[in-house]
Amino acid sequence: MIAPFFVVFGVFGLYPLLHTAWVSLHDWQLIDGDQGFTGLANYAELLSDGHFWNALGNTVSLFLLSTIPQLFAALGLATLLDRGLRGRAFWRAGVLLPNVISVAAVALVFAQLFGRDFGVVNALLGVVGVDPVDWRAETWASHLAISSMVVWRWTGYNALIYLAAMQSVPKDMYESAMLDGASRLRVFWSITVPSIRPTILFTVIVSTIGGMQLFVEPQLFDPGGTATGTGGDDRQFQTLVMYLYEKGFRLFDAGYSSAIAWVLFLVILVVAVVNFAVARRIASKG
Amino acid sequence: MTATRHTRSGPIAYALLVVILVASVFPLYYSFLIASKDNSALGDAVPSLVPGGNLFDNLTRVFDTVDFWLAMQNSMVVAGTVAISNVVLGTLAGFAFARLRFRGGNSLFLVVVGTSMVPTQLGVIPLYMLMSDLDWYGTLQAVIVPALIGAFSVFWMRQACEESVPHELVEAARVDGCSVLRTFWHVAFPAVRPQAAVMGMFTFMTAWNDFFWPLIVLDPNDSPTVQVALSTLASGYYTDYSLMLSGASLAVLPVVGIFILLARQIVGGIMQGAVKG
C-alpha cells in the first residue's frame, strides 16, 4: 500500500537528484549526450564564472529581502488575528488569498505594477513627489520589486501557521503576565515568541529553501526578456535557478547546469543550517 | 479553539486588517482592471480604477494568440488526475502507516517525511533526459506521473487516519474476514472523506499553479498548461499588458473559485497542518 509512493519518489525524485551528480562530472550536452568524463572541470569553471557569482549574490539578496520582512510581518499579522475578532473565518481567508494565485499570474501583475512609465507604484511615488524609478534596470530596485511579490504571496500563509501555534499557547500564561502589568509588546516577546519557537524554526527553514530556489518571479518580472532568461540586460536579477535554466535549457549544457544544481543544493543546506542556528538563538532570548 | 481570546480588538486592529485585506485583493482587481482596458488607456498619468469596456476584445485576443482553451483543458486534466491520484494513493499509504502494523513502519514513515526535503527542482536535467528516453516530452503524462503521489499527501492522510479511523472498527472488520483493501475502502476511506477532500483541493491548486517543470517538459507552442501559456503571452516582442493580464485573470478563475467555495476548510487545513508550538 505504500509501494506507489516509494516507486514514484525513487524514479522521479531520488534517481534524478543522484543522476545530476553523475552528469555534473561530464561534458554532457542535452541534445548530443555524453561527451566524456571530465571530473570536477565543471565545478572548477563554475568558481571562476562571474555570472555564477552574480547569480549567487542576487539569490542571497532576494532571499534576505523577501524572507525577513515576510516572517516579521507574518508574526505581526498572526498576533492581530489571534485577538477576539468578529468574522474570524473571513479575515483568515482574506490573508490567504494571495497564496492560492499562481506565481506566473502574480509575476505578470507585479511586472505591470512596477512598470517604469505606466506602473501604479511609480504613479503613487509621483503623488508624494518621488521621481519615477526604473524598476527593471537598477539592481536594488529590481530586487525590491521582486521581493515584494514573494512577501505579498507568502505573508498570509505564514501568519496562519503562526496563528495555529499561538492558539495552543496556554491562556493563563497571558493572564498572569497581564496581571503583573506587562506591556503588550513585552508579552509578545517574552511569552508568545518563545512559545511558538518550533514553528518559527519550521517557517524559517521552509522559506529558506523556497527563497533560494526563486525562479518564476524574476523570470517573468521582465516580460519582454522572458525568452532569454538572463534576468535583465546586465543579469541584475538573475537567480541561481534562472542561471541553471539558462545553461541547461537555453544553451543545452547539461553537465554545467547539473554542477550549478549541486552547488545550489549545498548552498541551500548551508544557509538552512546557519538560519536554523541564528533563529534558534534569537528565539531563545527574551 | 475558544471563542474568547485574551484580548478584544479595537477599531485600530480592524482598520489594519482592512488595509491588509485591500493589499491582498488589489493586485487581483488590478489585473482584471487592465484586462478590461485597451492598451492606450494604460498611458494615463493616474490610472483609473474604473473598469473599461474592452474585456471581451482582450479575451478574444488571448484566444487568438494562444490556444487557451486547450491549455485550460490540459491544466484541468493534469490537476484533476494529480488530485485524484494523491487522494487515493495518499490515503492508502496513510492508512497503512496509521493502522497496519508492519516491520519498519516507523522508519519508513520517517523516510517519507525526509523525502519532502529533497528539492526536486534540482534534478530537472536527468528528469528531462528520462522523459526524453521515455518519449514523453511534450505529453501531459510527463507532468502528471512525477506528481501522482507526494510526501505531503501521505503525511496528511496518515494524520487523518490517526484522528478519524477507530482501531476497533478496523479490528472488527478484520475479524469479520474483510481483506485489508476491503477494510480500507469500506471502513477507513469513508471516515476520512472530509480531510481527503481538503487534501485533494490542495493538490489540485498546486498542480494547477505549477510552472517550472511544465515549462521545461512541455512545448510552449504546442499544447502547454495554462501557466506556460501565460508566459507565452508575456514573451511577445513588445509587452502587451492588457493581453497578458486578460490571460492571467482567466487562469486564476478556477483556483479562486475553488478557494472561495472552500475557504473555511482550506484555511482550517493549513492551520491544522502547521507544526504546533
Contacts between the chains, C-beta under 8 A, distances in Angstrom:
chain1	res1	chain2	res2	distance
A	1	B	92	4.6
A	1	B	93	5.9
A	1	B	95	7.0
A	1	B	96	4.0
A	1	B	100	7.5
A	1	B	180	7.5
A	1	B	184	7.6
A	2	B	92	7.6
A	2	B	93	4.3
A	2	B	96	5.2
A	2	B	97	6.9
A	2	B	108	6.6
A	2	B	112	7.8
A	2	B	154	7.5
A	4	B	89	4.7
A	4	B	92	7.4
A	4	B	93	7.2
A	4	B	148	7.2
A	4	B	149	5.6
A	5	B	89	6.8
A	5	B	93	5.2
A	5	B	112	6.4
A	5	B	149	5.1
A	5	B	151	7.6
A	5	B	154	5.7
A	8	B	145	7.5
A	8	B	146	6.9
A	8	B	148	5.4
A	8	B	149	5.2
A	9	B	115	5.3
A	9	B	149	7.9
A	9	B	151	7.6
A	11	B	130	7.8
A	12	B	120	7.8
A	12	B	127	6.5
A	12	B	130	7.8
A	12	B	145	6.9
A	12	B	146	3.7
A	13	B	115	6.3
A	13	B	118	5.9
A	13	B	120	5.7
A	13	B	123	7.1
A	13	B	146	7.5
A	14	B	115	7.5
A	14	B	118	6.8
A	15	B	123	7.8
A	15	B	126	7.1
A	15	B	130	7.7
A	16	B	120	7.5
A	16	B	123	3.0
A	16	B	124	7.3
A	16	B	125	7.6
A	16	B	126	4.1
A	16	B	127	4.2
A	16	B	130	6.8
A	17	B	118	6.0
A	17	B	120	7.7
A	17	B	122	6.2
A	17	B	123	4.2
A	17	B	126	7.9
A	19	B	123	7.2
A	19	B	126	3.6
A	19	B	129	7.9
A	20	B	122	6.3
A	20	B	123	5.4
A	20	B	125	5.9
A	20	B	126	5.6
A	23	B	125	6.0
A	23	B	126	6.2
A	30	B	125	7.5
A	30	B	128	7.4
A	30	B	129	7.7
A	77	B	20	6.7
A	80	B	9	7.7
A	80	B	13	5.7
A	80	B	16	6.1
A	80	B	17	6.4
A	81	B	17	7.9
A	82	B	5	6.3
A	83	B	5	5.6
A	83	B	7	5.2
A	83	B	8	6.7
A	83	B	9	4.3
A	83	B	13	6.1
A	84	B	3	7.7
A	84	B	4	5.8
A	84	B	5	4.6
A	84	B	7	6.8
A	84	B	8	4.6
A	84	B	9	6.2
A	85	B	9	5.7
A	85	B	13	7.5
A	85	B	14	7.9
A	85	B	17	7.7
A	89	B	263	7.1
A	89	B	264	5.3
A	89	B	267	6.8
A	91	B	17	5.5
A	91	B	21	7.2
A	92	B	267	4.6
A	92	B	271	8.0
A	93	B	259	7.6
A	93	B	263	3.7
A	93	B	264	7.2
A	93	B	266	7.9
A	93	B	267	5.5
A	94	B	17	7.9
A	94	B	20	7.6
A	94	B	21	4.4
A	94	B	24	5.7
A	94	B	25	7.5
A	95	B	20	6.3
A	95	B	21	7.3
A	95	B	24	6.1
A	96	B	259	7.9
A	96	B	263	7.6
A	96	B	266	7.3
A	96	B	267	5.8
A	96	B	270	6.9
A	97	B	24	5.1
A	97	B	25	6.7
A	97	B	28	7.6
A	97	B	256	7.7
A	97	B	259	6.8
A	98	B	24	5.3
A	98	B	27	7.7
A	100	B	205	5.8
A	100	B	209	7.8
A	100	B	255	5.2
A	100	B	256	6.8
A	100	B	259	4.7
A	100	B	266	7.9
A	101	B	28	6.9
A	101	B	209	7.7
A	101	B	252	5.2
A	101	B	255	7.1
A	101	B	256	7.3
A	102	B	208	7.0
A	102	B	209	3.7
A	102	B	211	6.9
A	102	B	227	5.5
A	102	B	230	7.9
A	102	B	251	6.4
A	102	B	252	6.6
A	102	B	255	7.2
A	103	B	209	6.7
A	103	B	211	6.0
A	104	B	209	7.6
A	104	B	211	4.9
A	104	B	227	4.4
A	104	B	230	4.8
A	104	B	231	6.2
A	104	B	248	7.5
A	104	B	251	7.4
A	105	B	31	7.1
A	105	B	227	7.9
A	105	B	230	6.6
A	105	B	248	4.0
A	105	B	249	8.0
A	105	B	251	5.5
A	105	B	252	5.1
A	106	B	27	7.0
A	108	B	31	7.4
A	108	B	230	6.5
A	108	B	234	5.9
A	108	B	244	5.0
A	108	B	245	6.3
A	108	B	247	8.0
A	108	B	248	4.9
A	109	B	27	4.6
A	109	B	28	7.6
A	109	B	30	6.3
A	109	B	31	4.5
A	109	B	245	6.4
A	109	B	248	6.3
A	110	B	27	6.9
A	111	B	234	7.7
A	111	B	239	7.9
A	112	B	30	7.5
A	112	B	31	7.6
A	112	B	34	6.2
A	112	B	241	5.0
A	112	B	244	7.6
A	112	B	245	6.4
A	113	B	27	6.8
A	113	B	30	6.8
A	115	B	241	7.7
A	117	B	43	7.7
A	118	B	42	4.8
A	118	B	43	5.8
A	118	B	44	7.7
A	118	B	47	7.4
A	120	B	30	7.0
A	120	B	47	5.9
A	123	B	45	7.0
A	123	B	46	5.7
A	123	B	47	6.2
A	126	B	45	7.8
A	152	B	23	7.4
A	152	B	24	7.8
A	152	B	27	7.0
A	156	B	24	6.7
A	157	B	270	6.8
A	160	B	267	6.5
A	160	B	270	5.1
A	160	B	271	5.4
A	160	B	274	7.3
A	161	B	270	6.9
A	161	B	271	7.3
A	161	B	274	4.0
A	161	B	275	7.7
A	163	B	271	6.4
A	164	B	270	7.9
A	164	B	271	3.9
A	164	B	272	7.2
A	164	B	274	4.1
A	164	B	276	6.6
A	165	B	274	6.4
A	165	B	275	7.2
A	165	B	276	5.7
A	165	B	277	3.6
A	166	B	277	7.4
A	167	B	1	5.9
A	168	B	276	5.0
A	168	B	277	6.4
A	169	B	277	6.9
A	171	B	2	7.6
A	171	B	5	7.8
A	171	B	6	5.8
A	174	B	6	4.4
A	175	B	6	6.6
A	178	B	6	7.3
A	184	B	7	7.9
A	195	B	277	5.4
A	196	B	277	3.5
A	197	B	277	6.5
A	198	B	275	5.8
A	198	B	276	8.0
A	198	B	277	5.5
A	199	B	274	6.5
A	199	B	275	5.3
A	199	B	276	7.3
A	199	B	277	4.6
A	202	B	274	7.9
A	202	B	275	4.8
A	209	B	117	7.8
A	209	B	119	6.5
A	213	B	119	6.4
A	213	B	121	5.5
A	215	B	121	7.6
A	215	B	212	5.7
A	216	B	211	5.0
A	216	B	212	6.7
A	219	B	231	8.0
A	220	B	231	6.3
A	220	B	234	6.1
A	223	B	234	4.0
A	223	B	235	6.9
A	223	B	239	4.7
A	223	B	244	6.5
A	224	B	235	7.7
A	224	B	236	7.9
A	224	B	237	7.6
A	224	B	238	7.0
A	224	B	239	5.2
A	226	B	231	6.0
A	226	B	234	5.5
A	226	B	235	4.4
A	227	B	235	5.0
A	241	B	121	6.5
A	241	B	212	7.9
A	244	B	124	7.9
A	245	B	216	7.7
A	248	B	124	7.2
A	248	B	125	5.4
A	248	B	128	7.9
A	249	B	128	7.7
A	249	B	216	5.9
A	254	B	125	5.0
A	254	B	129	7.5
A	257	B	125	5.6
A	258	B	125	5.1
A	258	B	126	7.8
A	261	B	122	4.3
A	261	B	123	7.4
A	261	B	124	7.6
A	261	B	125	6.9
A	262	B	122	7.4
A	264	B	122	6.3
A	265	B	119	6.7
A	265	B	122	5.3
A	268	B	119	6.7
